[in-house]
């Protein structure tokens, strides 16, 4: 029997957003756009931002992205602050 693939939100639901206070870009949206870009060959936070900006219309077909695409510095700060072990566990769960 074929297993259903969990959504990114389901797979990464236990990953806590390391930021406090109000934020412009939700963690789930940041994960989705970054994973899409990486799966398409982006290999740096700058490449992620560029890919996302080029695909903004397509991404908005699936996400709200009220404040557009995060800057590469935002990707860098947020991803550097994530719990790496928890992210790895979530990623493995999603990939299985």
Phi, psi and omega per residue, in radians:
X1 nan 2.349 -3.112
X2 -1.370 2.343 3.114
X3 -1.497 2.552 3.079
X4 -1.403 2.374 3.134
X5 -1.337 2.216 3.112
X6 -1.223 2.637 3.057
X7 -1.190 2.844 3.090
X8 -1.066 -0.671 3.126
X9 -1.079 -0.714 3.109
X10 -1.188 -0.816 -3.076
X11 -1.185 -0.603 -3.077
X12 -1.831 0.213 -3.070
X13 -1.011 -0.548 -3.120
X14 -1.470 -0.120 3.119
X15 -1.319 2.112 -3.093
X16 -1.509 2.418 3.077
X17 -1.252 2.119 -3.078
X18 -1.314 -0.131 -3.105
X19 -1.511 2.658 3.059
X20 -2.072 2.804 -3.139
X21 1.387 -2.844 -3.096
X22 -1.451 2.461 -3.138
X23 -2.259 2.618 3.135
X24 -1.435 -0.616 -3.036
X25 -2.054 2.103 3.118
X26 -1.173 2.608 -3.111
X27 -1.070 -0.734 -3.129
X28 -1.071 -0.782 3.110
X29 -1.109 -0.675 3.111
X30 -1.117 -0.725 3.112
X31 -1.108 -0.785 -3.112
X32 -1.070 -0.879 -3.079
X33 -1.185 -0.620 3.113
X34 -1.194 -0.793 3.134
X35 -1.106 -0.699 3.084
X36 -1.040 -0.821 -3.119
X37 -1.118 -0.764 -3.122
X38 -1.134 -0.748 3.114
X39 -1.117 -0.368 3.105
X40 -1.698 0.144 3.019
X41 1.919 -0.060 3.105
X42 -1.134 2.319 -3.055
X43 -2.176 0.281 3.072
X44 -2.724 2.916 3.134
X45 -1.168 -0.548 3.071
X46 -1.177 -0.765 3.118
X47 -1.104 -0.632 3.086
X48 -1.083 -0.845 -3.131
X49 -1.070 -0.771 -3.119
X50 -1.107 -0.819 3.140
X51 -1.051 -0.808 -3.123
X52 -1.072 -0.730 3.128
X53 -1.134 -0.655 3.115
X54 -1.191 -0.501 -3.084
X55 -1.862 0.312 -3.052
X56 -0.966 -0.760 3.130
X57 -1.042 -0.806 3.117
X58 -1.131 -0.779 3.142
X59 -1.057 -0.687 -3.141
X60 -1.203 -0.256 3.025
X61 -1.246 -0.270 -3.089
X62 -2.158 -0.307 -3.095
X63 -2.342 2.785 3.103
X64 -1.306 -0.910 -3.109
X65 0.847 0.882 -3.091
X66 -0.908 -0.645 -3.099
X67 -1.861 0.383 3.110
X68 1.305 -2.695 -3.094
X69 -1.602 2.354 3.080
X70 -1.102 2.631 3.064
X71 -1.215 2.741 -3.141
X72 -1.040 -0.578 3.094
X73 -1.137 -0.620 3.096
X74 -1.144 -0.810 3.065
X75 -0.961 -0.812 -3.112
X76 -1.060 -0.833 -3.115
X77 -1.124 -0.816 -3.075
X78 -1.170 -0.844 -3.091
X79 -1.188 -0.553 3.084
X80 -1.183 -0.503 -3.093
X81 -1.547 -0.196 3.138
X82 -1.171 2.636 3.029
X83 -1.237 1.893 -3.017
X84 -1.086 -0.692 -3.131
X85 -1.186 -0.717 3.122
X86 -1.178 -0.701 3.081
X87 -1.053 -0.789 3.138
X88 -1.043 -0.780 3.124
X89 -1.080 -0.741 3.118
X90 -1.133 -0.739 -3.125
X91 -1.116 -0.775 3.121
X92 -1.081 -0.754 3.105
X93 -1.035 -0.757 3.140
X94 -1.139 -0.734 -3.096
X95 -1.235 -0.515 3.131
X96 -1.156 nan nan
